[in-house]
Amino acid sequence: MRYFPVPTRHDFVSIAVILAACVAINYVNLSPKSISQDGDKEKAVVLSVDDSSVEQIGLLTQGTQNLRVRVLSGKWKGTEFDAANLLRAQMELDKIFKPGDKILVGIYPDADPKTSTITALHYYRADWTFFLFFLFAALLLVFGGITGFTALLSFVFSCLVVWKLLLPLCLRGVNPMLVALVTVTILSAVIIFLIAGFTKKGVTAFLGAFTGVLASCLLAWLFTDLFHINGASMPYCQALLYSGYDHLNLAHIFIGGIFLGSSGAVMDLGMDIAAGMSEIVKQKPDISRSELILSGIHIGQSVVGTMTTTLLLAYSGGYLTLMMMFVVQGTQPIDFINNPLVACEVVKTIIGSFGLVLVAPLTAVLGGWTLK
C-alpha cells in the first residue's frame, strides 16, 4: 500500500498554474503612496545597556534605555552605534533589552558611528519566523506528500492575495465588503479546486462554501447596523484614519473581516460534506437523490457542532484579558452584553456560526443535484 498518492497530471497542471499566479501577484503593486520612511532597518546585537534614564512607575517603565549595538546586516554590518530605546509606559509596546539580544534598528542614511544615535525598534523575530514557517512546511510535506505541497502552495497564495490585493484595494477606497467577498470567492475556488480537482466533489464543495460565505456577508451587514457597531474596536483603526485614510468606512471593514475570518471553517465544512457525499455515491451508485441529500445533512449535523465551538474559541481566545477584567469588576450580565467590545465579538462569533450552520444543508442540497 502506498503511503502517498501518485501525482497525477492534474496535480502538476494545478501546481504550475498557482505558481504562475503567485509570481504574477507578487509583481502587482496596488498599494497607495505610503508614509515615507528614510533610512535602513537592520539586524543588530545589543553589546551593553545603560538603564540610568529608565524610571519604574508601578508596573510600567518610562524613559530612555541607552544601548551600544553592533549591526549584523546591510551596508553597516560590523559597525557599532549608540542606540536609544524609548519607553512610553505602554506595556503592549515597550520592551526592555539586555546584552546579547538580537534587535531591529533604524539607521538614517547620514548616520555617523561616532556621533549618531540610532533607534532601537523591536526584537528581531524574522529568523524564528522563517524557522517556524519552514518547520511547518516540512511537517506538511512529510505528512501530506503532493497534497501537502498543494496545501502549502494555497497557503502562500492566500497570503499574497490578502497582502497584495485585498489590503491595497481597501486602502484605495474600494468597498471593503465587496473586496472581501471577491477575495474569499477566489481563495475558495483556488484552494478547493487545487485540493479536490475540477471534479463534481470540488464543484459541490465550492458552491456550498460560497453560499455559506454569501449568507454570512448579508447577515453581517444587517446585524452590524442593528447592533450600531462602527468598527472602531479594531486595533490601530484610529491611527489608520489619522494617517490620511479618514475616508475609510470602518464598519464595512469590520463586516468584511467577519466573513473573511470564518471563510476557512466554511470551506472545511463544505469540503467535508462534499467528500462524504462523493464517497457515498462511489460506494452506492444507485442511491437516490433524496437519500444522498439526507446523508449529506447527517454528515453536516455531525460536524457543525464542533465547528461552531471552534469558531467561538478562536474569536474569544483573543479577548481573555477583557473577560477577566469584567469578572474582576463584577460586571453584571446586562452591562457585559451591551459593552461595545463584547457586542463586536458576539456579532463575529454568531454570524460566523450562522454561515457554518447554513453551509451544511446548502452543500447537501447542492451536492444532491451535482453528484447525482
Secondary structure, DSSP 4 states (H G I P E B T S, - for coil): --SSPPPPHHHHHHHHHHHHHHHHHHT---PPPPPP--SEEEEEEEEEEE-TTEEEETTEEEEEEEEEEEE-SGGGTT-EEEEEEEEES-TTT-----TT-EEEEEE-TT--TTT-EEEEEEE--HHHHHHHHHHHHHHHHHHHHHHHHHHHHHHHHHHHHIIIIIHHHHHTT--HHHHHHHHHHHHHHHHHHHHH-SSHHHHHHHHHHHHHHHHHHHHHHHHHHHTT--STTSTTHHHHHTTT-TT--HHHHHHHHHHHHHHHHHHHHHHHHHHHHHHHHHH-TT--HHHHHHHHHHHHHHHHHHHHHHHHHHHHGGGHHHHHHHHHTT--HHHHHH-HHHHHHHHHHHHHHHHHHHHHHHHHHHHHHHH-
